[in-house]
Amino acid sequence: MVLLVTMSIDAMAQMPGGVSVKVSHKTQVMNGRRFYIHVVEQGQTVYAISRAYGLKEVEAVTKKDVHFLQVGDTVWLPCKGQRLPDGTVAPPAVDPVPTTTPTQGTASYTEGNGQGVSSTAKQDTEPEVLGPTAEIRPRIDPRKVVVSVMMPLNLSQMDKISTSKFDVEQRGKIVYKSLEFIQFYEGLLMGLESLEQRGYDVVVNVVDVEGGSDEVVEAAFRSHHVAESDLLITMLTRQPFEKASKLAQMANLFVVNPVSDRQEIVKGNPYVFKCMPSVEARAKAIAQAIHYSLAGSEVFVIHSGSKAEKNTLQALTAELEREGLHYTLVDWAKAQKLTSMLKNSGRAAVVSIYDQERSKNRIYASQLLNRLASVKSGTPYLFTFDDWTSLYSDIDFSQLQSLNYHTFYGDWQMSDPLQKAFVERFREKFKTEPVSGYAGMANDIVLYFVSGLQQKGTDFFRNPSLSNSPEGVMYPLRFGHSREDWGFENQEAVLYRMRDYQFEVVNPSRR
């Protein structure tokens, strides 16, 4: 195992758009979608080529790293009906005529006159397309796995950071956030240690990204050759991740996001792996738990009608209907009669998907708990998509306890043998407590993805599932697409129930 820890401090000069580009009218159909075929000439860049075809840079498909294009390389530009500089309009995006399958070694081309001709294509020169803008490129070195990790370790501020104690008052400050990121890195080291013991050869390039501007992220990405990796793991906040994921997409590099719940990160970028459970997975877990635990009960779904709730509401109602459960939608702004409805319904399930801005959410959570706690007969069961015990430090645990609270809990479960063993090893190795699940997530990610690449090669990116999770993986990982041209989301979610002020796993299939 080789570990390279680097810091990004130099800025990268903005590259010019390149020389003028003459548009090619040759097109090729791949996986039912039509692309322009452009052969790179001296001085041309992906940016200049994309602009010439009326597209964004991230939409171009290249066989090689976009930062190292050479004369004669091929760039595929999706046809989207756009008007080109010469006045012509791109042909239809989808070929109406069935084309020969790629495995037969042929491709269908259309020249400028629109007449189709068949041409023999070399297997090793055609891109392997996942979606309209994705390509699986070869491994950097088939004998080893090369992983880059981008995260804010804040090495320049180490004198302000204590990793031996945890002060809850520091939550949200740089000292606290740095502690979490450092523990993610320490969890990564534990996973790498396990892989090394199993004989895996892993090269890890750790890039410290101090700052969240696009310029800082791009400088780190380019100056430390992140594109020359088999996989990128990012422990970055929203804006830095968006920039890093776009750079990864341009480099045909798959990128893992460990902790974001936002579905937006996979939209339009088939290279992203979102490790947090998808909204569909969480909706399914809640609906199944209600079906098994509260069969025949009324289900009340509390919402506010905000745009942020749309996907959650669609997923939840679909799963409730699939389980044959009767539900009532309750707009919180018009929920004056909620208490009386609950009293008349007997035992009921209340599923909260309310999502406004953070301060409103906190007030709402307190008000909802008070209303539910006032129902003395047939106390309802409360289900939330986000863990209120982590979100709100002043939440009333006694009320949650009385409401048989169910949620997706992310902290350590010492009743789980795997998690208990990991925590004990972490304490022994680093002489401190893992204060969040970040260390465990880092351990799981490196074990899962490196094992997958070593076992299945680049085919792992076509179907990123393993028949058995690698030894030491603590949280379930099973990835799938919501749409072909989106990234992967984790399709497994573990629901927990609060009992005796502790959380225990809910597993309906074992009931």
Disulfide bonds with the S-S distance in Angstrom:
none
